[in-house]
């Protein structure tokens, strides 16, 4: 598979992105196209380019984190995000990975690749793995802050297809995130969505609560992008606080991860660590697009490329076009 | 202060409730009224009743967790919840603590005590202490699943008064929970609420994200009851998964808390443990009402009584009536 990687996107670009791409080229059967500033990338990747059959697509412009997505896309047609998405559109690569401005990636994907027919709102699907034995897919992780029941209904379908194809789960258990397990609980959006998903033929297990995330009771967690984003970031923040823990008086860095590993609890934070999963998949556009965490370093990028490779292998975006025939 | 305690409410009632009440009577300067089945309470509390000046208010009926709040209140006028709330209404006690059916406690408080003049929607305020050095108050933690901007605006004011009076913070930092820090981020509710809180004269620090919870950047986290409940339960679930951790193959119980304490990380889970804080305060009704976790055992109940005592001492519900004069 050919994977384009945004070498200019993310806090640790381009160094860590290139390192991650090199790791991925060793680990997976992929041909990588680094999208970014040509001279810099030649310098960083050096001999590895030829050795690992990596290519460079020159993108002299860069969209920063603070920029307004739509304006930035208009003003910077030669940015790594625009060029990377266009490589997908033109069929020159099978997937695109970016740790850059999420809003800009979403907009570029939406406007350049377009939505899969029948999909109202593409959603970001992210793995939440606070239960190691049974990681769950959460969507929407932040693409749509305001949703309607028809959107949540489609998220359930998109998540079902993802879980079958990427996670290899035969009959994914679909849960609807709510503030109570009874079907009468929830805000109006959730109450209406509950009834629609219930009658969908999916393996719907009903409402799930925040404390169910750790219990491994569901394979897919359906929620709006506002709530989903907050939950994902809450888990991430807690994971970070364990990994980078300092003593209460801030006098010393306790190296939480090492300490936890010492006592056999390392697996706990591993599940809460976004680096393990690399990125969220944008479901519902005509192409495979992976959005990585802005703070991604080599390991997260390598894993994101692995996910992109898997999505491309199973032709995920084509599978997702079955969303309306379920 | 006189505190009524629902001895029939919660998964571990009445044994653990009575144990917690006895602990509280030792630790705080409180007179406790146990509300529940008289004969059973005499049996459980025994000689402690006289020794600790504890009283019993007989409530032969009990509202279970699964019951519909309004129907249950109508059908069971002699339930511990109805009788406990009435003790507050009649001025016979200064506060009521219950680990029973939350919906029923909220309804009883709302209809029997009534709302503070000018308050549109009372809210549950719960301590989130994933950052031990700087615990934050989150509201609404679950009383109102659907909110309007005027509600979130009032939650900010109520939280400000609580933080000043109960947490002793002079100028509480108020944050609005959102899916991005910029003021243009959020769903429609948050975007509109942001503008109202911004112009309120409160010490508003703007939007906070899920991963800010651990950073101690805010004293009050304002959110709707749907999102708030999910966040609180997510943190609780993760805390539980650390405390009651099992090895990945389920072969042994690792006693997470003890192991973490061994390596000096005990403070991390302590902050995520609802038992430490005992309960959420219902803000905006004419009386002091504390809702404890349904799984509360003695320690949580003791702490909830401590919180009730503090709320009564500072006459919290009277302070809250200043909400419209801020």
Interface residues (C-beta under 8 A of the other chain):
Chain A: X130 X131 X132 X133 X142 X145 X146 X177 X178 X179 X180 X185 X186 X187 X188 X190 X209 X210 X211 X212 X213 X214 X215 X224 X225 X226 X227 X229 X230 X231 X232 X233 X234 X235 X236 X237 X238 X240 X241 X242 X245 X247 X248 X254 X256 X259 X260 X262 X263 X264 X265 X267 X268 X272
Chain B: X130 X131 X132 X133 X142 X145 X146 X177 X178 X179 X180 X185 X186 X187 X188 X190 X209 X210 X211 X212 X213 X214 X215 X224 X225 X226 X227 X229 X230 X231 X232 X233 X234 X235 X236 X237 X238 X240 X241 X242 X245 X247 X248 X254 X256 X259 X260 X262 X263 X264 X265 X267 X268 X272
